[in-house]
Amino acid sequence: MWQHSPSIRSLVPLLAGAALCLVACNKPPPPPAPPAAVTADEKAMTIEEMTGAVQAWVTSRGEAPKNFQEMIKAGFIRKMPEPPPGKEFAIDAKNLQVVLRDRLIGN
C-alpha cells in the first residue's frame, strides 16, 4: 500500500480548514442590477440615428422617404423621440438628414 509522506499528512488539516473557511465565509451574492427602465428596442432614436436611417433608406430604395410613418412601417425607425415644445422633426431630402423645425400650424 502506498504511504503518504509526513509533509502531505500535515497539509490535510490545513486544506480541510481552508475548505471549511471558504464554505462558512461565503459572501452573499451582489444584489441584482435594477431592471432597465427602457429596453433598446423601446428606446426612441436620437436625431443622429434617424439621420442614419434616412441615409440607409436612400441607399436601399434610391429615393428619400416621404415621411417618418413609412420608415417606421418598413422598420427603418423603431420609435420617434418626442421633439422639444413647438418643434417637429422633418426629413431634409436634399441633405439626407433629419432636422428640427418650428411646428407647422395645424400639425
Backbone bond lengths (Angstrom), bond angles and torsions (degrees), N, CA, C in turn:
res aa  C-N    CA-C-N  psi(-1)  N-CA   C-N-CA  omega(-1)  CA-C   N-CA-C  phi
1 M - - - 1.447 - - 1.520 109.01 -
2 W 1.334 115.61 144.74 1.459 120.70 -176.64 1.513 109.22 -75.81
3 Q 1.292 117.15 137.06 1.465 122.47 -177.12 1.526 108.90 -107.48
4 H 1.358 115.78 135.42 1.466 120.69 176.89 1.513 109.13 -77.68
5 S 1.301 115.87 143.95 1.458 119.20 175.54 1.528 108.37 -75.96
6 P 1.326 118.57 156.73 1.464 121.42 -179.24 1.522 112.58 -58.85
7 S 1.323 118.34 -32.29 1.461 119.42 -177.56 1.529 111.45 -69.95
8 I 1.312 118.55 -35.57 1.462 121.00 178.33 1.524 109.92 -70.10
9 R 1.364 116.88 -40.93 1.469 120.07 179.56 1.525 111.00 -63.23
10 S 1.317 117.90 -32.30 1.468 119.39 179.77 1.530 111.71 -74.76
11 L 1.336 118.04 -20.50 1.458 121.49 178.62 1.524 112.94 -81.32
12 V 1.316 118.30 -22.18 1.462 121.53 -176.63 1.528 111.40 -58.27
13 P 1.352 120.40 -50.77 1.470 118.29 178.95 1.543 112.34 -62.30
14 L 1.319 116.28 -35.83 1.456 119.82 179.15 1.524 110.98 -64.74
15 L 1.326 117.00 -44.67 1.462 121.15 178.57 1.525 111.08 -66.10
16 A 1.320 117.35 -38.92 1.464 120.78 178.18 1.528 109.99 -64.08
17 G 1.321 117.24 -41.41 1.465 120.78 178.19 1.522 111.51 -64.78
18 A 1.324 117.39 -40.41 1.454 121.08 178.41 1.519 110.99 -64.61
19 A 1.325 117.44 -41.30 1.462 121.45 178.46 1.523 110.23 -64.46
20 L 1.318 117.17 -41.75 1.465 121.44 179.31 1.529 109.95 -63.75
21 C 1.304 116.54 -40.83 1.465 120.82 179.56 1.526 110.55 -64.06
22 L 1.318 117.04 -41.04 1.466 120.06 179.38 1.520 111.46 -63.26
23 V 1.336 116.34 -37.98 1.460 119.95 179.79 1.522 110.33 -74.39
24 A 1.319 117.68 -45.56 1.464 121.67 -176.06 1.525 112.41 -74.82
25 C 1.310 117.76 -30.23 1.461 121.35 -176.47 1.523 112.17 -95.75
26 N 1.300 116.45 20.61 1.461 120.73 -177.03 1.524 109.92 -61.76
27 K 1.327 116.29 124.21 1.459 121.02 178.79 1.526 108.43 -77.74
28 P 1.335 117.10 147.19 1.464 118.03 176.49 1.526 109.33 -67.54
29 P 1.318 116.62 150.64 1.467 118.78 -179.99 1.528 109.93 -65.93
30 P 1.313 116.92 153.19 1.460 119.28 178.69 1.525 109.83 -64.15
31 P 1.316 117.23 152.63 1.465 118.83 179.88 1.519 110.13 -64.26
32 P 1.322 117.03 149.28 1.462 118.80 179.94 1.523 110.55 -66.19
33 A 1.295 115.28 151.70 1.468 120.38 178.40 1.522 108.81 -65.80
34 P 1.306 117.34 143.76 1.465 118.53 178.95 1.520 110.13 -63.07
35 P 1.313 117.07 146.45 1.462 118.37 -179.93 1.518 110.51 -63.52
36 A 1.293 115.53 143.79 1.465 119.70 178.89 1.519 109.03 -66.30
37 A 1.305 115.85 137.44 1.460 119.90 -179.45 1.522 110.86 -66.53
38 V 1.319 116.23 -34.62 1.456 121.19 -178.68 1.515 107.99 -139.58
39 T 1.311 117.02 131.56 1.455 119.43 176.93 1.526 109.00 -80.11
40 A 1.323 115.84 165.79 1.464 120.37 -178.66 1.526 111.10 -60.16
41 D 1.347 116.75 -35.62 1.455 119.67 -179.51 1.529 112.00 -69.10
42 E 1.333 117.43 -29.24 1.457 121.09 -177.50 1.522 112.16 -89.84
43 K 1.305 117.53 -17.57 1.463 121.61 -174.97 1.524 110.27 -70.43
44 A 1.323 115.13 134.02 1.461 120.27 177.42 1.524 109.21 -67.95
45 M 1.302 115.46 147.30 1.459 121.30 -179.03 1.521 110.78 -76.14
46 T 1.317 115.65 154.96 1.469 120.54 173.52 1.529 108.21 -81.74
47 I 1.325 116.09 167.14 1.468 120.06 178.99 1.536 110.09 -63.77
48 E 1.327 116.92 -33.05 1.467 120.70 177.80 1.530 110.64 -67.32
49 E 1.338 116.77 -41.30 1.472 120.57 178.37 1.528 110.45 -66.46
50 M 1.333 116.85 -37.90 1.466 119.99 178.02 1.530 110.65 -66.76
51 T 1.342 116.73 -38.00 1.469 119.95 175.65 1.528 109.90 -61.92
52 G 1.329 116.78 -42.82 1.466 120.17 176.12 1.519 112.19 -60.49
53 A 1.337 116.27 -37.00 1.465 120.82 178.28 1.531 110.57 -67.03
54 V 1.332 117.60 -39.31 1.468 121.29 177.12 1.526 109.34 -62.53
55 Q 1.319 117.14 -44.51 1.468 120.91 179.83 1.521 111.11 -65.33
56 A 1.332 117.45 -38.10 1.467 120.66 176.97 1.534 109.93 -65.44
57 W 1.319 116.62 -39.18 1.473 121.68 177.49 1.530 109.58 -58.69
58 V 1.334 116.21 -49.54 1.471 120.77 -178.38 1.524 110.33 -62.71
59 T 1.323 117.15 -40.81 1.468 120.71 179.03 1.527 111.14 -61.67
60 S 1.332 116.39 -42.53 1.471 118.95 -176.49 1.528 113.57 -83.96
61 R 1.331 118.38 -25.54 1.465 120.09 -173.43 1.529 114.32 -115.80
62 G 1.326 116.29 -11.74 1.462 119.44 175.95 1.514 115.89 81.09
63 E 1.318 118.31 2.68 1.460 120.88 177.95 1.527 108.99 -152.67
64 A 1.323 116.01 160.17 1.461 120.78 179.38 1.528 109.93 -71.72
65 P 1.317 117.31 147.74 1.471 119.44 177.38 1.525 110.54 -68.39
66 K 1.332 116.05 151.58 1.467 121.01 179.36 1.522 111.45 -75.27
67 N 1.338 115.85 -35.64 1.463 120.18 -178.06 1.532 109.84 -160.79
68 F 1.320 115.17 172.53 1.465 120.29 -179.33 1.525 111.95 -71.35
69 Q 1.340 117.17 -29.67 1.455 119.92 -178.25 1.529 111.68 -60.74
70 E 1.331 117.16 -41.59 1.462 118.15 178.87 1.534 111.18 -69.28
71 M 1.326 117.50 -29.91 1.465 120.48 177.18 1.527 110.82 -70.52
72 I 1.334 116.24 -38.26 1.469 120.26 177.47 1.528 109.40 -66.41
73 K 1.330 116.89 -46.30 1.468 121.50 -179.66 1.524 111.75 -59.74
74 A 1.344 116.66 -37.45 1.470 121.09 -179.41 1.529 112.60 -83.09
75 G 1.350 117.48 -5.92 1.457 120.44 176.95 1.522 115.15 89.15
76 F 1.318 117.89 9.87 1.462 120.38 179.30 1.526 111.36 -78.95
77 I 1.323 116.34 -29.52 1.463 122.07 176.74 1.518 107.01 -123.42
78 R 1.338 115.79 130.05 1.469 119.39 -177.25 1.520 112.68 -88.82
79 K 1.338 118.20 -38.80 1.457 121.60 179.35 1.523 108.79 -159.99
80 M 1.310 114.98 130.10 1.467 120.29 179.78 1.527 109.73 -77.46
81 P 1.332 116.77 138.40 1.463 119.04 173.50 1.524 109.83 -75.44
82 E 1.304 115.74 162.65 1.466 121.47 175.99 1.527 107.52 -81.62
83 P 1.326 118.00 122.87 1.473 118.92 179.25 1.528 110.40 -73.53
84 P 1.317 117.09 159.87 1.471 120.09 175.51 1.527 110.10 -60.19
85 P 1.320 117.43 157.04 1.469 120.49 179.25 1.531 111.76 -54.87
86 G 1.328 115.59 134.91 1.459 121.30 178.38 1.515 114.34 79.40
87 K 1.333 117.52 2.04 1.474 121.69 -178.96 1.527 109.65 -120.06
88 E 1.323 115.17 165.00 1.452 121.57 173.48 1.527 108.93 -147.57
89 F 1.323 115.69 155.66 1.456 120.03 176.44 1.522 108.56 -83.59
90 A 1.331 115.34 144.23 1.460 121.09 178.39 1.524 108.40 -140.16
91 I 1.316 114.85 153.32 1.463 120.91 176.59 1.527 108.05 -94.07
92 D 1.326 116.12 118.87 1.461 122.41 174.73 1.530 105.86 -89.77
93 A 1.341 115.85 94.14 1.465 121.05 -174.65 1.527 112.46 -66.26
94 K 1.324 117.23 -29.72 1.466 120.79 -179.03 1.531 110.80 -68.09
95 N 1.340 116.99 -44.36 1.464 121.53 -177.62 1.536 113.37 -99.22
96 L 1.335 115.94 1.42 1.472 122.39 179.56 1.524 112.00 51.89
97 Q 1.329 113.82 55.90 1.460 118.66 177.12 1.519 110.19 -147.62
98 V 1.330 114.95 163.95 1.454 121.49 175.76 1.518 107.12 -98.40
99 V 1.319 115.77 134.05 1.462 121.64 -178.23 1.519 109.63 -128.07
100 L 1.327 115.31 161.99 1.464 121.82 170.70 1.514 107.40 -100.16
101 R 1.313 116.25 135.06 1.469 120.32 177.01 1.524 108.00 -136.43
102 D 1.313 115.61 166.08 1.458 119.64 176.19 1.524 108.25 -61.97
103 R 1.332 114.59 139.31 1.461 119.53 -179.32 1.528 108.95 -64.12
104 L 1.309 114.75 132.02 1.467 120.38 178.52 1.521 108.83 -74.11
105 I 1.309 116.67 144.97 1.476 121.70 178.85 1.527 108.83 -64.05
106 G 1.340 114.24 132.98 1.457 119.59 179.77 1.523 113.31 94.95
107 N 1.326 119.12 -4.68 1.477 122.15 178.45 1.491 111.06 -103.99
